[in-house]
Amino acid sequence: MWILQVSDIHLSAAERAGVDRGRFLAMMGEAVDATTGDRGQLVVCICGDITSKGNPAGYDLAATFFREMRVAFGPDTILCPCPGNHDIVADGAQRFDHFNRFSWSLTRDEDVFFSPERSVVRRSIGEDNASIVVVNSAHHGDYSYGLVDLDQMEAVLQDVDSKRSLVVVTHHHCIPIRVDDRSTTANACGFLELALAYNATAILHGHTHRGTILSIGKRNCTVIGVGSLFFRPAPNFNNQFNLLECEDGVVVRALAYRFIGDLRRRGREGSFDLKKLEVL
Protein backbone atom coordinates (compact mmCIF):
# COMPACT_ATOMS: atom_id res chain seq x y z
CA MET A 1 0.00 0.00 0.00
CA TRP A 2 1.11 3.53 -0.75
CA ILE A 3 0.02 6.56 1.30
CA LEU A 4 0.08 10.04 -0.20
CA GLN A 5 0.29 12.44 2.76
CA VAL A 6 -0.83 16.02 2.19
CA SER A 7 -1.78 18.77 4.61
CA ASP A 8 -2.42 22.47 5.07
CA ILE A 9 -4.09 22.79 1.70
CA HIS A 10 -5.23 26.38 2.45
CA LEU A 11 -6.85 26.57 -0.94
CA SER A 12 -8.44 29.98 -0.43
CA ALA A 13 -4.96 31.28 0.36
CA ALA A 14 -3.59 29.45 -2.67
CA GLU A 15 -6.01 31.31 -4.90
CA ARG A 16 -4.66 34.59 -3.59
CA ALA A 17 -1.10 33.35 -4.13
CA GLY A 18 -1.91 32.43 -7.72
CA VAL A 19 -1.01 28.75 -7.42
CA ASP A 20 -1.90 26.81 -10.57
CA ARG A 21 -3.70 23.80 -9.09
CA GLY A 22 -3.89 21.95 -12.40
CA ARG A 23 -0.17 22.31 -12.99
CA PHE A 24 0.61 21.13 -9.47
CA LEU A 25 -1.64 18.10 -9.86
CA ALA A 26 -0.02 17.13 -13.15
CA MET A 27 3.46 17.33 -11.61
CA MET A 28 2.33 15.40 -8.52
CA GLY A 29 0.91 12.68 -10.74
CA GLU A 30 4.15 12.39 -12.70
CA ALA A 31 6.20 12.15 -9.50
CA VAL A 32 3.90 9.57 -7.88
CA ASP A 33 3.65 7.42 -11.01
CA ALA A 34 7.42 7.45 -11.50
CA THR A 35 7.94 6.11 -7.97
CA THR A 36 5.03 3.73 -7.46
CA GLY A 37 4.58 2.16 -10.89
CA ASP A 38 1.80 -0.45 -10.73
CA ARG A 39 0.94 0.60 -7.21
CA GLY A 40 -2.55 -0.79 -6.66
CA GLN A 41 -4.35 1.03 -3.88
CA LEU A 42 -3.31 4.61 -3.07
CA VAL A 43 -4.58 6.13 0.18
CA VAL A 44 -4.53 9.93 0.30
CA CYS A 45 -4.35 11.08 3.93
CA ILE A 46 -5.36 14.75 4.13
CA CYS A 47 -4.05 16.00 7.48
CA GLY A 48 -6.20 19.10 7.90
CA ASP A 49 -6.50 22.81 7.11
CA ILE A 50 -8.44 22.34 3.91
CA THR A 51 -9.40 26.01 3.87
CA SER A 52 -7.99 29.14 5.56
CA LYS A 53 -9.35 30.88 8.66
CA GLY A 54 -12.65 29.00 8.52
CA ASN A 55 -13.59 30.39 5.11
CA PRO A 56 -16.34 28.07 3.76
CA ALA A 57 -15.55 29.02 0.16
CA GLY A 58 -12.28 27.12 0.34
CA TYR A 59 -14.05 23.77 0.49
CA ASP A 60 -15.52 24.02 -3.00
CA LEU A 61 -12.05 24.67 -4.41
CA ALA A 62 -10.61 21.77 -2.42
CA ALA A 63 -13.39 19.36 -3.41
CA THR A 64 -12.74 20.08 -7.08
CA PHE A 65 -9.00 19.58 -6.63
CA PHE A 66 -9.33 16.23 -4.85
CA ARG A 67 -11.93 14.92 -7.29
CA GLU A 68 -9.48 15.74 -10.07
CA MET A 69 -6.77 13.99 -8.06
CA ARG A 70 -8.84 10.81 -7.88
CA VAL A 71 -9.36 10.89 -11.64
CA ALA A 72 -5.64 11.49 -12.23
CA PHE A 73 -4.45 8.81 -9.79
CA GLY A 74 -7.04 6.18 -10.67
CA PRO A 75 -10.22 4.60 -9.29
CA ASP A 76 -8.37 2.73 -6.52
CA THR A 77 -7.51 6.06 -4.87
CA ILE A 78 -9.02 6.35 -1.37
CA LEU A 79 -9.40 9.82 0.16
CA CYS A 80 -9.14 10.08 3.95
CA PRO A 81 -9.74 13.68 5.18
CA CYS A 82 -9.02 14.98 8.70
CA PRO A 83 -9.99 18.47 9.99
CA GLY A 84 -7.48 21.08 11.13
CA ASN A 85 -7.71 24.28 13.15
CA HIS A 86 -8.38 26.35 10.01
CA ASP A 87 -11.40 24.12 9.34
CA ILE A 88 -13.23 25.44 12.40
CA VAL A 89 -16.09 27.53 11.03
CA ALA A 90 -17.52 29.93 13.60
CA ASP A 91 -21.21 29.24 13.08
CA GLY A 92 -22.30 27.84 16.43
CA ALA A 93 -22.12 24.28 17.71
CA GLN A 94 -22.00 22.69 14.24
CA ARG A 95 -18.54 24.06 13.53
CA PHE A 96 -17.54 21.17 11.23
CA ASP A 97 -20.62 21.09 8.99
CA HIS A 98 -18.76 22.65 6.08
CA PHE A 99 -15.89 20.18 6.47
CA ASN A 100 -18.36 17.28 6.65
CA ARG A 101 -20.03 18.33 3.41
CA PHE A 102 -16.58 18.51 1.80
CA SER A 103 -15.73 15.05 3.15
CA TRP A 104 -19.06 13.58 1.99
CA SER A 105 -18.50 14.91 -1.54
CA LEU A 106 -15.27 12.90 -1.69
CA THR A 107 -16.03 9.75 0.28
CA ARG A 108 -19.84 9.33 0.34
CA ASP A 109 -19.21 7.97 3.83
CA GLU A 110 -21.21 9.35 6.77
CA ASP A 111 -18.99 7.41 9.16
CA VAL A 112 -16.28 10.05 8.75
CA PHE A 113 -18.43 12.98 9.85
CA PHE A 114 -17.10 15.02 12.77
CA SER A 115 -18.78 16.94 15.57
CA PRO A 116 -17.69 18.10 19.04
CA GLU A 117 -19.19 14.86 20.36
CA ARG A 118 -17.63 12.66 17.67
CA SER A 119 -14.01 13.58 17.15
CA VAL A 120 -12.42 10.20 16.35
CA VAL A 121 -13.43 7.89 13.47
CA ARG A 122 -12.08 4.67 11.96
CA ARG A 123 -11.67 3.55 8.36
CA SER A 124 -10.57 0.12 7.19
CA ILE A 125 -8.37 -0.26 4.12
CA GLY A 126 -8.83 -3.72 2.67
CA GLU A 127 -5.81 -4.21 0.43
CA ASP A 128 -3.12 -3.84 3.09
CA ASN A 129 -5.11 -5.14 6.07
CA ALA A 130 -4.84 -1.73 7.70
CA SER A 131 -7.07 0.43 9.87
CA ILE A 132 -6.81 4.20 9.73
CA VAL A 133 -8.02 6.09 12.79
CA VAL A 134 -8.65 9.79 12.14
CA VAL A 135 -8.34 12.01 15.22
CA ASN A 136 -9.77 15.53 15.09
CA SER A 137 -7.37 17.53 17.25
CA ALA A 138 -9.40 20.71 16.53
CA HIS A 139 -12.68 19.29 17.90
CA HIS A 140 -12.69 21.64 20.92
CA GLY A 141 -13.03 24.67 18.65
CA ASP A 142 -10.04 26.67 19.88
CA TYR A 143 -7.93 27.78 16.93
CA SER A 144 -4.73 28.28 18.95
CA TYR A 145 -3.86 24.73 20.06
CA GLY A 146 -4.67 21.08 19.54
CA LEU A 147 -6.53 18.78 21.92
CA VAL A 148 -7.50 15.11 21.62
CA ASP A 149 -10.55 13.60 23.30
CA LEU A 150 -8.72 10.65 24.83
CA ASP A 151 -11.89 8.87 25.96
CA GLN A 152 -13.33 8.94 22.44
CA MET A 153 -10.00 7.88 20.99
CA GLU A 154 -9.70 4.88 23.29
CA ALA A 155 -13.31 3.84 22.59
CA VAL A 156 -12.56 3.75 18.85
CA LEU A 157 -9.21 2.00 19.30
CA GLN A 158 -10.86 -0.72 21.35
CA ASP A 159 -12.95 -1.61 18.30
CA VAL A 160 -9.96 -1.82 15.95
CA ASP A 161 -9.18 -5.38 14.92
CA SER A 162 -5.87 -6.20 16.62
CA LYS A 163 -4.92 -8.29 13.58
CA ARG A 164 -4.98 -5.18 11.42
CA SER A 165 -2.16 -2.64 11.46
CA LEU A 166 -3.03 0.82 12.80
CA VAL A 167 -2.24 4.19 11.19
CA VAL A 168 -3.32 7.32 13.10
CA VAL A 169 -4.04 10.52 11.14
CA THR A 170 -4.37 13.87 12.91
CA HIS A 171 -3.60 17.55 12.35
CA HIS A 172 -1.60 19.02 15.24
CA HIS A 173 1.95 18.04 16.05
CA CYS A 174 3.00 16.73 19.47
CA ILE A 175 6.45 18.24 19.98
CA PRO A 176 7.10 22.03 19.85
CA ILE A 177 9.22 23.13 16.90
CA ARG A 178 10.22 26.52 18.38
CA VAL A 179 10.76 27.91 21.87
CA ASP A 180 7.55 29.95 21.57
CA ASP A 181 5.48 27.17 19.95
CA ARG A 182 2.20 26.84 21.87
CA SER A 183 0.17 25.32 19.04
CA THR A 184 0.92 21.66 19.76
CA THR A 185 -1.53 19.02 20.95
CA ALA A 186 -1.98 20.05 24.58
CA ASN A 187 -2.42 16.49 25.86
CA ALA A 188 0.17 14.99 23.51
CA CYS A 189 1.55 12.61 26.13
CA GLY A 190 -1.82 10.89 26.59
CA PHE A 191 -2.39 10.86 22.83
CA LEU A 192 0.95 9.17 22.14
CA GLU A 193 0.53 6.73 25.02
CA LEU A 194 -2.83 5.58 23.63
CA ALA A 195 -1.52 5.26 20.08
CA LEU A 196 1.43 3.18 21.26
CA ALA A 197 -0.69 1.08 23.63
CA TYR A 198 -2.76 -0.03 20.63
CA ASN A 199 0.37 -0.70 18.54
CA ALA A 200 0.11 2.16 16.05
CA THR A 201 2.65 1.70 13.28
CA ALA A 202 2.50 5.32 12.06
CA ILE A 203 1.16 8.72 13.14
CA LEU A 204 0.68 11.25 10.34
CA HIS A 205 0.17 14.97 10.97
CA GLY A 206 0.40 18.42 9.43
CA HIS A 207 0.08 21.92 10.94
CA THR A 208 3.79 22.80 11.10
CA HIS A 209 4.22 23.49 7.35
CA ARG A 210 7.41 21.43 7.38
CA GLY A 211 8.46 17.84 6.88
CA THR A 212 9.56 15.87 9.96
CA ILE A 213 10.06 12.21 10.82
CA LEU A 214 10.65 10.54 14.20
CA SER A 215 10.49 7.02 15.56
CA ILE A 216 8.98 6.39 19.00
CA GLY A 217 8.08 3.42 21.20
CA LYS A 218 9.38 -0.13 21.47
CA ARG A 219 7.90 -1.05 18.07
CA ASN A 220 9.31 2.04 16.34
CA CYS A 221 6.08 3.83 15.50
CA THR A 222 6.91 6.40 12.81
CA VAL A 223 5.65 9.96 13.39
CA ILE A 224 5.66 11.89 10.11
CA GLY A 225 4.83 15.54 9.48
CA VAL A 226 4.43 17.13 6.07
CA GLY A 227 4.67 20.67 4.76
CA SER A 228 1.87 22.68 3.20
CA LEU A 229 0.69 21.64 -0.24
CA PHE A 230 -0.21 25.17 -1.38
CA PHE A 231 0.27 27.85 1.28
CA ARG A 232 3.31 30.13 0.90
CA PRO A 233 3.85 32.10 4.12
CA ALA A 234 7.41 33.18 3.19
CA PRO A 235 9.57 33.17 0.04
CA ASN A 236 11.85 30.41 1.35
CA PHE A 237 9.00 27.99 2.20
CA ASN A 238 8.29 25.32 -0.37
CA ASN A 239 5.14 23.39 -1.17
CA GLN A 240 5.36 19.73 -0.21
CA PHE A 241 3.76 16.31 -0.12
CA ASN A 242 4.97 12.96 1.23
CA LEU A 243 4.74 9.53 -0.36
CA LEU A 244 4.94 6.59 2.04
CA GLU A 245 5.44 2.96 1.07
CA CYS A 246 3.82 0.61 3.57
CA GLU A 247 4.03 -3.12 4.13
CA ASP A 248 1.34 -4.45 6.47
CA GLY A 249 0.79 -0.86 7.61
CA VAL A 250 4.44 -0.33 8.52
CA VAL A 251 6.19 2.56 6.74
CA VAL A 252 9.24 1.06 5.01
CA ARG A 253 10.06 4.11 2.89
CA ALA A 254 9.21 7.79 3.30
CA LEU A 255 9.76 10.22 0.45
CA ALA A 256 9.31 13.98 0.59
CA TYR A 257 8.57 15.94 -2.61
CA ARG A 258 9.31 19.65 -2.43
CA PHE A 259 8.37 22.09 -5.15
CA ILE A 260 11.26 24.30 -6.26
CA GLY A 261 10.35 27.12 -8.61
CA ASP A 262 13.72 27.44 -10.35
CA LEU A 263 14.25 23.71 -10.84
CA ARG A 264 14.01 22.88 -14.54
CA ARG A 265 12.97 19.45 -15.75
CA ARG A 266 11.58 18.35 -19.11
CA GLY A 267 11.88 21.91 -20.37
CA ARG A 268 9.56 23.20 -17.67
CA GLU A 269 10.37 25.76 -14.99
CA GLY A 270 9.57 24.54 -11.51
CA SER A 271 9.10 20.93 -10.41
CA PHE A 272 9.05 18.65 -7.38
CA ASP A 273 12.42 17.62 -5.99
CA LEU A 274 12.62 14.23 -4.26
CA LYS A 275 14.21 13.69 -0.85
CA LYS A 276 14.23 10.50 1.19
CA LEU A 277 13.13 11.07 4.78
CA GLU A 278 15.35 9.25 7.29
CA VAL A 279 14.09 8.36 10.75
CA LEU A 280 15.91 10.31 13.46
C-alpha positions as CSV (number, residue, x, y, z in Angstrom):
1,M,0.0,0.0,0.0
2,W,1.1,3.5,-0.8
3,I,0.0,6.6,1.3
4,L,0.1,10.0,-0.2
5,Q,0.3,12.4,2.8
6,V,-0.8,16.0,2.2
7,S,-1.8,18.8,4.6
8,D,-2.4,22.5,5.1
9,I,-4.1,22.8,1.7
10,H,-5.2,26.4,2.5
11,L,-6.9,26.6,-0.9
12,S,-8.4,30.0,-0.4
13,A,-5.0,31.3,0.4
14,A,-3.6,29.5,-2.7
15,E,-6.0,31.3,-4.9
16,R,-4.7,34.6,-3.6
17,A,-1.1,33.3,-4.1
18,G,-1.9,32.4,-7.7
19,V,-1.0,28.7,-7.4
20,D,-1.9,26.8,-10.6
21,R,-3.7,23.8,-9.1
22,G,-3.9,22.0,-12.4
23,R,-0.2,22.3,-13.0
24,F,0.6,21.1,-9.5
25,L,-1.6,18.1,-9.9
26,A,0.0,17.1,-13.2
27,M,3.5,17.3,-11.6
28,M,2.3,15.4,-8.5
29,G,0.9,12.7,-10.7
30,E,4.2,12.4,-12.7
31,A,6.2,12.2,-9.5
32,V,3.9,9.6,-7.9
33,D,3.7,7.4,-11.0
34,A,7.4,7.4,-11.5
35,T,7.9,6.1,-8.0
36,T,5.0,3.7,-7.5
37,G,4.6,2.2,-10.9
38,D,1.8,-0.5,-10.7
39,R,0.9,0.6,-7.2
40,G,-2.6,-0.8,-6.7
41,Q,-4.4,1.0,-3.9
42,L,-3.3,4.6,-3.1
43,V,-4.6,6.1,0.2
44,V,-4.5,9.9,0.3
45,C,-4.4,11.1,3.9
46,I,-5.4,14.7,4.1
47,C,-4.0,16.0,7.5
48,G,-6.2,19.1,7.9
49,D,-6.5,22.8,7.1
50,I,-8.4,22.3,3.9
51,T,-9.4,26.0,3.9
52,S,-8.0,29.1,5.6
53,K,-9.4,30.9,8.7
54,G,-12.6,29.0,8.5
55,N,-13.6,30.4,5.1
56,P,-16.3,28.1,3.8
57,A,-15.5,29.0,0.2
58,G,-12.3,27.1,0.3
59,Y,-14.0,23.8,0.5
60,D,-15.5,24.0,-3.0
61,L,-12.0,24.7,-4.4
62,A,-10.6,21.8,-2.4
63,A,-13.4,19.4,-3.4
64,T,-12.7,20.1,-7.1
65,F,-9.0,19.6,-6.6
66,F,-9.3,16.2,-4.8
67,R,-11.9,14.9,-7.3
68,E,-9.5,15.7,-10.1
69,M,-6.8,14.0,-8.1
70,R,-8.8,10.8,-7.9
71,V,-9.4,10.9,-11.6
72,A,-5.6,11.5,-12.2
73,F,-4.4,8.8,-9.8
74,G,-7.0,6.2,-10.7
75,P,-10.2,4.6,-9.3
76,D,-8.4,2.7,-6.5
77,T,-7.5,6.1,-4.9
78,I,-9.0,6.4,-1.4
79,L,-9.4,9.8,0.2
80,C,-9.1,10.1,3.9
81,P,-9.7,13.7,5.2
82,C,-9.0,15.0,8.7
83,P,-10.0,18.5,10.0
84,G,-7.5,21.1,11.1
85,N,-7.7,24.3,13.2
86,H,-8.4,26.4,10.0
87,D,-11.4,24.1,9.3
88,I,-13.2,25.4,12.4
89,V,-16.1,27.5,11.0
90,A,-17.5,29.9,13.6
91,D,-21.2,29.2,13.1
92,G,-22.3,27.8,16.4
93,A,-22.1,24.3,17.7
94,Q,-22.0,22.7,14.2
95,R,-18.5,24.1,13.5
96,F,-17.5,21.2,11.2
97,D,-20.6,21.1,9.0
98,H,-18.8,22.6,6.1
99,F,-15.9,20.2,6.5
100,N,-18.4,17.3,6.7
101,R,-20.0,18.3,3.4
102,F,-16.6,18.5,1.8
103,S,-15.7,15.1,3.2
104,W,-19.1,13.6,2.0
105,S,-18.5,14.9,-1.5
106,L,-15.3,12.9,-1.7
107,T,-16.0,9.7,0.3
108,R,-19.8,9.3,0.3
109,D,-19.2,8.0,3.8
110,E,-21.2,9.4,6.8
111,D,-19.0,7.4,9.2
112,V,-16.3,10.0,8.7
113,F,-18.4,13.0,9.8
114,F,-17.1,15.0,12.8
115,S,-18.8,16.9,15.6
116,P,-17.7,18.1,19.0
117,E,-19.2,14.9,20.4
118,R,-17.6,12.7,17.7
119,S,-14.0,13.6,17.2
120,V,-12.4,10.2,16.3
121,V,-13.4,7.9,13.5
122,R,-12.1,4.7,12.0
123,R,-11.7,3.6,8.4
124,S,-10.6,0.1,7.2
125,I,-8.4,-0.3,4.1
126,G,-8.8,-3.7,2.7
127,E,-5.8,-4.2,0.4
128,D,-3.1,-3.8,3.1
129,N,-5.1,-5.1,6.1
130,A,-4.8,-1.7,7.7
131,S,-7.1,0.4,9.9
132,I,-6.8,4.2,9.7
133,V,-8.0,6.1,12.8
134,V,-8.6,9.8,12.1
135,V,-8.3,12.0,15.2
136,N,-9.8,15.5,15.1
137,S,-7.4,17.5,17.3
138,A,-9.4,20.7,16.5
139,H,-12.7,19.3,17.9
140,H,-12.7,21.6,20.9
141,G,-13.0,24.7,18.7
142,D,-10.0,26.7,19.9
143,Y,-7.9,27.8,16.9
144,S,-4.7,28.3,19.0
145,Y,-3.9,24.7,20.1
146,G,-4.7,21.1,19.5
147,L,-6.5,18.8,21.9
148,V,-7.5,15.1,21.6
149,D,-10.6,13.6,23.3
150,L,-8.7,10.7,24.8
151,D,-11.9,8.9,26.0
152,Q,-13.3,8.9,22.4
153,M,-10.0,7.9,21.0
154,E,-9.7,4.9,23.3
155,A,-13.3,3.8,22.6
156,V,-12.6,3.8,18.8
157,L,-9.2,2.0,19.3
158,Q,-10.9,-0.7,21.4
159,D,-12.9,-1.6,18.3
160,V,-10.0,-1.8,15.9
161,D,-9.2,-5.4,14.9
162,S,-5.9,-6.2,16.6
163,K,-4.9,-8.3,13.6
164,R,-5.0,-5.2,11.4
165,S,-2.2,-2.6,11.5
166,L,-3.0,0.8,12.8
167,V,-2.2,4.2,11.2
168,V,-3.3,7.3,13.1
169,V,-4.0,10.5,11.1
170,T,-4.4,13.9,12.9
171,H,-3.6,17.6,12.3
172,H,-1.6,19.0,15.2
173,H,2.0,18.0,16.1
174,C,3.0,16.7,19.5
175,I,6.4,18.2,20.0
176,P,7.1,22.0,19.9
177,I,9.2,23.1,16.9
178,R,10.2,26.5,18.4
179,V,10.8,27.9,21.9
180,D,7.6,29.9,21.6
181,D,5.5,27.2,19.9
182,R,2.2,26.8,21.9
183,S,0.2,25.3,19.0
184,T,0.9,21.7,19.8
185,T,-1.5,19.0,20.9
186,A,-2.0,20.0,24.6
187,N,-2.4,16.5,25.9
188,A,0.2,15.0,23.5
189,C,1.5,12.6,26.1
190,G,-1.8,10.9,26.6
191,F,-2.4,10.9,22.8
192,L,1.0,9.2,22.1
193,E,0.5,6.7,25.0
194,L,-2.8,5.6,23.6
195,A,-1.5,5.3,20.1
196,L,1.4,3.2,21.3
197,A,-0.7,1.1,23.6
198,Y,-2.8,0.0,20.6
199,N,0.4,-0.7,18.5
200,A,0.1,2.2,16.0
201,T,2.6,1.7,13.3
202,A,2.5,5.3,12.1
203,I,1.2,8.7,13.1
204,L,0.7,11.3,10.3
205,H,0.2,15.0,11.0
206,G,0.4,18.4,9.4
207,H,0.1,21.9,10.9
208,T,3.8,22.8,11.1
209,H,4.2,23.5,7.4
210,R,7.4,21.4,7.4
211,G,8.5,17.8,6.9
212,T,9.6,15.9,10.0
213,I,10.1,12.2,10.8
214,L,10.7,10.5,14.2
215,S,10.5,7.0,15.6
216,I,9.0,6.4,19.0
217,G,8.1,3.4,21.2
218,K,9.4,-0.1,21.5
219,R,7.9,-1.0,18.1
220,N,9.3,2.0,16.3
221,C,6.1,3.8,15.5
222,T,6.9,6.4,12.8
223,V,5.7,10.0,13.4
224,I,5.7,11.9,10.1
225,G,4.8,15.5,9.5
226,V,4.4,17.1,6.1
227,G,4.7,20.7,4.8
228,S,1.9,22.7,3.2
229,L,0.7,21.6,-0.2
230,F,-0.2,25.2,-1.4
231,F,0.3,27.9,1.3
232,R,3.3,30.1,0.9
233,P,3.9,32.1,4.1
234,A,7.4,33.2,3.2
235,P,9.6,33.2,0.0
236,N,11.9,30.4,1.3
237,F,9.0,28.0,2.2
238,N,8.3,25.3,-0.4
239,N,5.1,23.4,-1.2
240,Q,5.4,19.7,-0.2
241,F,3.8,16.3,-0.1
242,N,5.0,13.0,1.2
243,L,4.7,9.5,-0.4
244,L,4.9,6.6,2.0
245,E,5.4,3.0,1.1
246,C,3.8,0.6,3.6
247,E,4.0,-3.1,4.1
248,D,1.3,-4.4,6.5
249,G,0.8,-0.9,7.6
250,V,4.4,-0.3,8.5
251,V,6.2,2.6,6.7
252,V,9.2,1.1,5.0
253,R,10.1,4.1,2.9
254,A,9.2,7.8,3.3
255,L,9.8,10.2,0.4
256,A,9.3,14.0,0.6
257,Y,8.6,15.9,-2.6
258,R,9.3,19.6,-2.4
259,F,8.4,22.1,-5.2
260,I,11.3,24.3,-6.3
261,G,10.4,27.1,-8.6
262,D,13.7,27.4,-10.4
263,L,14.3,23.7,-10.8
264,R,14.0,22.9,-14.5
265,R,13.0,19.4,-15.7
266,R,11.6,18.4,-19.1
267,G,11.9,21.9,-20.4
268,R,9.6,23.2,-17.7
269,E,10.4,25.8,-15.0
270,G,9.6,24.5,-11.5
271,S,9.1,20.9,-10.4
272,F,9.0,18.6,-7.4
273,D,12.4,17.6,-6.0
274,L,12.6,14.2,-4.3
275,K,14.2,13.7,-0.8
276,K,14.2,10.5,1.2
277,L,13.1,11.1,4.8
278,E,15.4,9.3,7.3
279,V,14.1,8.4,10.8
280,L,15.9,10.3,13.5
